[in-house]
Amino acid sequence: MPSIALSDSTNTLPQVLAVLGVLCVLLAFVLTEHTAHCNGHRPHRPLGQQPPNPPPQVINLTAARIQRRPILGGLINEYTQAA
């Protein structure tokens, strides 16, 4: 991504606002994905190590095949039972 210098006379306010708009969309996406991960999968100590929105059943991980699902391009990974 090219850098934007606000003092450069070739950059106009609409260009700066367009870049800020893209950054806001990306930030909203990251926060939405992270919130969904934290509320739907990640355990919470005050809830007895259960997520706020737990999956419908507990899976025996010793007898199941595991499938990894990357979140945010692999920064976070969720693991579920493979079908």
C-alpha positions as CSV (number, residue, x, y, z in Angstrom):
1,M,0.0,0.0,0.0
2,P,1.5,3.4,-1.0
3,S,2.1,5.8,1.8
4,I,0.2,9.1,1.8
5,A,1.9,12.3,2.7
6,L,-0.7,14.9,3.8
7,S,1.7,17.7,2.8
8,D,2.0,16.5,-0.8
9,S,0.1,18.7,-3.1
10,T,-0.8,15.8,-5.4
11,N,-2.9,14.1,-2.7
12,T,-6.3,15.4,-2.4
13,L,-8.7,15.2,0.5
14,P,-10.9,12.6,-1.3
15,Q,-7.9,10.3,-1.7
16,V,-7.1,10.6,2.0
17,L,-10.7,9.9,2.9
18,A,-10.8,6.9,0.6
19,V,-7.8,5.4,2.4
20,L,-9.4,6.1,5.8
21,G,-12.6,4.5,4.6
22,V,-10.8,1.3,3.6
23,L,-9.0,1.2,6.9
24,C,-12.3,1.6,8.8
25,V,-13.8,-1.3,6.8
26,L,-10.8,-3.5,7.6
27,L,-10.9,-2.6,11.3
28,A,-14.6,-3.4,11.4
29,F,-14.0,-6.8,9.7
30,V,-11.2,-7.7,12.2
31,L,-13.3,-6.7,15.2
32,T,-16.3,-8.6,14.0
33,E,-14.3,-11.8,13.4
34,H,-12.5,-11.5,16.7
35,T,-15.7,-10.9,18.6
36,A,-17.4,-13.9,16.9
37,H,-14.4,-16.0,17.8
38,C,-14.3,-14.9,21.5
39,N,-18.1,-15.3,22.0
40,G,-18.6,-18.5,20.1
41,H,-15.4,-20.6,20.6
42,R,-12.9,-19.2,23.2
43,P,-13.4,-20.3,26.8
44,H,-14.0,-17.7,29.5
45,R,-12.9,-18.2,33.1
46,P,-16.0,-16.7,34.8
47,L,-18.2,-19.1,32.8
48,G,-16.5,-22.2,34.0
49,Q,-14.2,-22.4,31.0
50,Q,-17.2,-22.4,28.6
51,P,-17.7,-19.9,25.8
52,P,-20.7,-17.5,26.0
53,N,-22.3,-19.1,23.0
54,P,-21.1,-22.8,23.4
55,P,-21.3,-25.3,20.5
56,P,-24.3,-27.7,20.8
57,Q,-22.3,-30.7,22.0
58,V,-19.0,-31.6,23.6
59,I,-16.6,-33.5,21.3
60,N,-14.3,-36.3,22.5
61,L,-11.1,-35.1,20.9
62,T,-9.2,-38.4,21.6
63,A,-11.6,-40.3,19.3
64,A,-12.3,-37.7,16.6
65,R,-10.5,-36.3,13.6
66,I,-9.7,-32.6,14.0
67,Q,-10.2,-29.9,11.4
68,R,-8.6,-26.5,11.7
69,R,-10.3,-23.4,10.5
70,P,-8.2,-20.3,10.2
71,I,-9.6,-17.0,11.4
72,L,-8.2,-13.6,10.3
73,G,-5.9,-15.2,7.8
74,G,-4.5,-17.7,10.3
75,L,-3.8,-15.3,13.2
76,I,-6.4,-17.2,15.1
77,N,-7.3,-20.9,14.5
78,E,-10.5,-22.7,15.6
79,Y,-10.5,-26.5,15.8
80,T,-13.6,-28.6,15.3
81,Q,-14.5,-32.3,14.7
82,A,-14.1,-33.2,11.0
83,A,-17.2,-34.8,9.4
